[in-house]
């Protein structure tokens, strides 16, 4: 996947970023539950 100025204006790039945030958020919840 290319990351350049053109993709910043693409809705799919935003969704791709949100998917990463969701995965990190779920991982953080699992880590907190283990503590």
LINVEN-V957587 format. One record per backbone hydrogen bond with DSSP energy under -1.0 kcal/mol. NH is the residue of the N-H (numbers start at 1). CO is the residue of the C=O. If there is no record, write none. Layout:
BEGIN
((NH	CO) (NH	CO))
END
This chain:
BEGIN
((8	4) (9	6) (10	7) (14	10) (15	11) (16	12) (17	13) (18	14) (19	15) (20	16) (21	17) (22	18) (23	19) (24	20) (25	21) (26	22) (27	23) (28	24) (29	25) (30	26) (31	27) (32	28) (33	29) (34	30) (35	31))
END
